[in-house]
């Protein structure tokens, strides 16, 4: 995929950077960041989801340990509805990836989780009453 057609990039002091429309700033352009920025653009451009209802790379506490999530989408009532974990394209999505996002969701209690490396994606719906999750074929249409 030719990502440069979709992302705004620049070189500053030998560092490649990409513009994050959610944080409204230039950030270092690492492989995981490319996946995150393409996911953000997908939600903005394809799903027409407003950047104002997204948050990126925010701190949270998970089982007493400081962590950072990749991306959270909020509904119109400012309730989190989707938690996304982005991996570099070279990183295979494994049980460890799903466990990581599940641990983050202990704190956030978001009904949908998404793990992607840009090549492969897994989206799940979480049922907190039965403490179970269901893999979905795609990201729910309600996330617009």
Phi and psi in degrees as GROMACS dihedral restraints (atoms count N, CA, C in turn):
[ dihedral_restraints ]
;  ai    aj    ak    al  type     phi  dphi    fc
    3     4     5     6     1   -92.8    20    10
    4     5     6     7     1    85.2    20    10
    6     7     8     9     1   -62.8    20    10
    7     8     9    10     1   -28.0    20    10
    9    10    11    12     1   -62.7    20    10
   10    11    12    13     1   -21.4    20    10
   12    13    14    15     1   -69.1    20    10
   13    14    15    16     1   -23.1    20    10
   15    16    17    18     1  -106.3    20    10
   16    17    18    19     1   -28.4    20    10
   18    19    20    21     1  -107.0    20    10
   19    20    21    22     1   146.9    20    10
   21    22    23    24     1   -89.8    20    10
   22    23    24    25     1   115.6    20    10
   24    25    26    27     1  -125.3    20    10
   25    26    27    28     1   163.0    20    10
   27    28    29    30     1  -157.2    20    10
   28    29    30    31     1   167.2    20    10
   30    31    32    33     1  -114.0    20    10
   31    32    33    34     1   126.4    20    10
   33    34    35    36     1  -130.6    20    10
   34    35    36    37     1   118.9    20    10
   36    37    38    39     1    49.7    20    10
   37    38    39    40     1    50.2    20    10
   39    40    41    42     1    69.1    20    10
   40    41    42    43     1     3.1    20    10
   42    43    44    45     1  -103.4    20    10
   43    44    45    46     1   128.0    20    10
   45    46    47    48     1   -78.8    20    10
   46    47    48    49     1   135.5    20    10
   48    49    50    51     1  -130.0    20    10
   49    50    51    52     1   158.1    20    10
   51    52    53    54     1  -129.1    20    10
   52    53    54    55     1   144.9    20    10
   54    55    56    57     1   -85.9    20    10
   55    56    57    58     1   126.9    20    10
   57    58    59    60     1   -97.3    20    10
   58    59    60    61     1   112.8    20    10
   60    61    62    63     1   -72.2    20    10
   61    62    63    64     1   -16.2    20    10
   63    64    65    66     1   -82.8    20    10
   64    65    66    67     1   -50.3    20    10
   66    67    68    69     1   -79.9    20    10
   67    68    69    70     1   -13.4    20    10
   69    70    71    72     1    56.0    20    10
   70    71    72    73     1    48.0    20    10
   72    73    74    75     1  -156.7    20    10
   73    74    75    76     1   163.4    20    10
   75    76    77    78     1   -83.1    20    10
   76    77    78    79     1   136.2    20    10
   78    79    80    81     1  -131.9    20    10
   79    80    81    82     1   158.0    20    10
   81    82    83    84     1   -58.5    20    10
   82    83    84    85     1   138.8    20    10
   84    85    86    87     1   -97.5    20    10
   85    86    87    88     1    80.8    20    10
   87    88    89    90     1   -92.5    20    10
   88    89    90    91     1   163.9    20    10
   90    91    92    93     1   -56.2    20    10
   91    92    93    94     1   -42.1    20    10
   93    94    95    96     1   -63.9    20    10
   94    95    96    97     1   -37.4    20    10
   96    97    98    99     1   -64.9    20    10
   97    98    99   100     1   -37.0    20    10
   99   100   101   102     1   -59.9    20    10
  100   101   102   103     1   -45.4    20    10
  102   103   104   105     1   -62.6    20    10
  103   104   105   106     1   -44.8    20    10
  105   106   107   108     1   -60.9    20    10
  106   107   108   109     1   -45.1    20    10
  108   109   110   111     1   -67.5    20    10
  109   110   111   112     1   -36.9    20    10
  111   112   113   114     1   -67.2    20    10
  112   113   114   115     1   -35.9    20    10
  114   115   116   117     1   -66.3    20    10
  115   116   117   118     1   -42.7    20    10
  117   118   119   120     1   -59.6    20    10
  118   119   120   121     1   -46.4    20    10
  120   121   122   123     1   -63.8    20    10
  121   122   123   124     1   -35.7    20    10
  123   124   125   126     1   -59.2    20    10
  124   125   126   127     1   -48.5    20    10
  126   127   128   129     1   -65.0    20    10
  127   128   129   130     1   -39.8    20    10
  129   130   131   132     1   -71.3    20    10
  130   131   132   133     1   -50.5    20    10
  132   133   134   135     1   -85.6    20    10
  133   134   135   136     1   -40.0    20    10
  135   136   137   138     1   -89.8    20    10
  136   137   138   139     1   -38.2    20    10
  138   139   140   141     1   -98.9    20    10
  139   140   141   142     1    -6.3    20    10
  141   142   143   144     1    55.9    20    10
  142   143   144   145     1    38.1    20    10
  144   145   146   147     1   -88.5    20    10
  145   146   147   148     1   127.1    20    10
  147   148   149   150     1   -69.2    20    10
  148   149   150   151     1   135.6    20    10
  150   151   152   153     1   -60.1    20    10
  151   152   153   154     1   -26.7    20    10
  153   154   155   156     1   -66.8    20    10
  154   155   156   157     1   -15.4    20    10
  156   157   158   159     1  -108.0    20    10
  157   158   159   160     1    27.7    20    10
  159   160   161   162     1  -124.8    20    10
  160   161   162   163     1   151.3    20    10
  162   163   164   165     1  -135.0    20    10
  163   164   165   166     1   144.9    20    10
  165   166   167   168     1  -126.7    20    10
  166   167   168   169     1   136.5    20    10
  168   169   170   171     1    50.8    20    10
  169   170   171   172     1    55.1    20    10
  171   172   173   174     1  -102.9    20    10
  172   173   174   175     1   151.6    20    10
  174   175   176   177     1   -76.4    20    10
  175   176   177   178     1   147.0    20    10
  177   178   179   180     1  -150.2    20    10
  178   179   180   181     1   161.0    20    10
  180   181   182   183     1  -106.1    20    10
  181   182   183   184     1   127.0    20    10
  183   184   185   186     1  -122.5    20    10
  184   185   186   187     1   112.9    20    10
  186   187   188   189     1    51.3    20    10
  187   188   189   190     1    42.6    20    10
  189   190   191   192     1    81.9    20    10
  190   191   192   193     1     1.8    20    10
  192   193   194   195     1  -112.9    20    10
  193   194   195   196     1   138.7    20    10
  195   196   197   198     1   -73.6    20    10
  196   197   198   199     1   133.5    20    10
  198   199   200   201     1  -138.4    20    10
  199   200   201   202     1   174.0    20    10
  201   202   203   204     1  -135.3    20    10
  202   203   204   205     1   130.1    20    10
  204   205   206   207     1   -90.2    20    10
  205   206   207   208     1   161.7    20    10
  207   208   209   210     1   -82.6    20    10
  208   209   210   211     1   -52.9    20    10
  210   211   212   213     1  -153.7    20    10
  211   212   213   214     1   135.0    20    10
  213   214   215   216     1  -128.7    20    10
  214   215   216   217     1   135.2    20    10
  216   217   218   219     1  -105.2    20    10
  217   218   219   220     1   141.3    20    10
  219   220   221   222     1  -116.3    20    10
  220   221   222   223     1   147.1    20    10
  222   223   224   225     1   -80.7    20    10
  223   224   225   226     1  -176.2    20    10
  225   226   227   228     1   -68.7    20    10
  226   227   228   229     1   -13.7    20    10
  228   229   230   231     1   -97.0    20    10
  229   230   231   232     1    10.4    20    10
  231   232   233   234     1    66.4    20    10
  232   233   234   235     1    28.1    20    10
  234   235   236   237     1   -97.8    20    10
  235   236   237   238     1   134.2    20    10
  237   238   239   240     1   -66.2    20    10
  238   239   240   241     1   133.2    20    10
  240   241   242   243     1  -119.3    20    10
  241   242   243   244     1   -23.1    20    10
  243   244   245   246     1  -143.2    20    10
  244   245   246   247     1   132.7    20    10
  246   247   248   249     1  -113.9    20    10
  247   248   249   250     1   125.4    20    10
  249   250   251   252     1  -117.4    20    10
  250   251   252   253     1   138.4    20    10
  252   253   254   255     1  -117.3    20    10
  253   254   255   256     1   124.1    20    10
  255   256   257   258     1  -108.6    20    10
  256   257   258   259     1   137.1    20    10
  258   259   260   261     1  -119.4    20    10
  259   260   261   262     1   157.6    20    10
  261   262   263   264     1   -64.1    20    10
  262   263   264   265     1   151.9    20    10
  264   265   266   267     1   -57.4    20    10
  265   266   267   268     1   -25.6    20    10
  267   268   269   270     1   -84.2    20    10
  268   269   270   271     1    -7.9    20    10
  270   271   272   273     1   -93.6    20    10
  271   272   273   274     1   121.4    20    10
  273   274   275   276     1   -73.3    20    10
  274   275   276   277     1   140.0    20    10
  276   277   278   279     1   -77.5    20    10
  277   278   279   280     1   124.4    20    10
  279   280   281   282     1  -127.4    20    10
  280   281   282   283     1  -179.7    20    10
  282   283   284   285     1   -59.5    20    10
  283   284   285   286     1   -35.5    20    10
  285   286   287   288     1   -61.1    20    10
  286   287   288   289     1   -37.5    20    10
  288   289   290   291     1   -64.6    20    10
  289   290   291   292     1   -43.6    20    10
  291   292   293   294     1   -67.5    20    10
  292   293   294   295     1   -38.1    20    10
  294   295   296   297     1   -63.7    20    10
  295   296   297   298     1   -40.0    20    10
  297   298   299   300     1   -59.8    20    10
  298   299   300   301     1   -50.4    20    10
  300   301   302   303     1   -68.4    20    10
  301   302   303   304     1   -32.6    20    10
  303   304   305   306     1   -65.0    20    10
  304   305   306   307     1   -39.3    20    10
  306   307   308   309     1   -64.1    20    10
  307   308   309   310     1   -42.8    20    10
  309   310   311   312     1   -60.9    20    10
  310   311   312   313     1   -35.6    20    10
  312   313   314   315     1   -76.2    20    10
  313   314   315   316     1   -12.6    20    10
  315   316   317   318     1   -58.1    20    10
  316   317   318   319     1   -40.0    20    10
  318   319   320   321     1   -80.4    20    10
  319   320   321   322     1   -45.2    20    10
  321   322   323   324     1   -82.6    20    10
  322   323   324   325     1   -31.6    20    10
  324   325   326   327     1    54.4    20    10
  325   326   327   328     1    53.4    20    10
  327   328   329   330     1   -93.0    20    10
  328   329   330   331     1   136.7    20    10
  330   331   332   333     1   -71.0    20    10
  331   332   333   334     1   -21.3    20    10
  333   334   335   336     1  -127.4    20    10
  334   335   336   337     1   136.2    20    10
  336   337   338   339     1  -124.2    20    10
  337   338   339   340     1   149.2    20    10
  339   340   341   342     1  -138.7    20    10
  340   341   342   343     1   130.0    20    10
  342   343   344   345     1  -121.3    20    10
  343   344   345   346     1   129.5    20    10
  345   346   347   348     1  -145.1    20    10
  346   347   348   349     1   148.7    20    10
  348   349   350   351     1  -117.2    20    10
  349   350   351   352     1    13.1    20    10
  351   352   353   354     1    88.7    20    10
  352   353   354   355     1   -24.8    20    10
  354   355   356   357     1  -102.7    20    10
  355   356   357   358     1   -33.6    20    10
  357   358   359   360     1  -135.1    20    10
  358   359   360   361     1   138.1    20    10
  360   361   362   363     1  -136.8    20    10
  361   362   363   364     1   144.9    20    10
  363   364   365   366     1  -129.4    20    10
  364   365   366   367     1   126.1    20    10
  366   367   368   369     1  -119.4    20    10
  367   368   369   370     1   136.0    20    10
  369   370   371   372     1  -131.8    20    10
  370   371   372   373     1   149.5    20    10
  372   373   374   375     1  -103.1    20    10
  373   374   375   376     1   130.1    20    10
  375   376   377   378     1  -100.2    20    10
  376   377   378   379     1   129.8    20    10
  378   379   380   381     1  -108.1    20    10
  379   380   381   382     1   104.9    20    10
  381   382   383   384     1   -73.2    20    10
  382   383   384   385     1   -27.0    20    10
  384   385   386   387     1   -66.5    20    10
  385   386   387   388     1   -45.3    20    10
  387   388   389   390     1   -93.6    20    10
  388   389   390   391     1    -2.8    20    10
  390   391   392   393     1    53.1    20    10
  391   392   393   394     1    49.0    20    10
  393   394   395   396     1  -133.3    20    10
  394   395   396   397     1   168.0    20    10
  396   397   398   399     1  -137.0    20    10
  397   398   399   400     1   152.4    20    10
  399   400   401   402     1  -125.5    20    10
  400   401   402   403     1   125.4    20    10
  402   403   404   405     1   -71.6    20    10
  403   404   405   406     1   137.6    20    10
  405   406   407   408     1  -107.9    20    10
  406   407   408   409     1   155.0    20    10
  408   409   410   411     1   -73.8    20    10
  409   410   411   412     1   -25.8    20    10
  411   412   413   414     1  -156.8    20    10
  412   413   414   415     1   174.0    20    10
  414   415   416   417     1   -72.0    20    10
  415   416   417   418     1   130.4    20    10
  417   418   419   420     1   -55.8    20    10
  418   419   420   421     1   141.0    20    10
  420   421   422   423     1   -63.3    20    10
  421   422   423   424     1   -26.3    20    10
  423   424   425   426     1   -62.4    20    10
  424   425   426   427     1   -15.6    20    10
  426   427   428   429     1   -86.3    20    10
  427   428   429   430     1    69.1    20    10
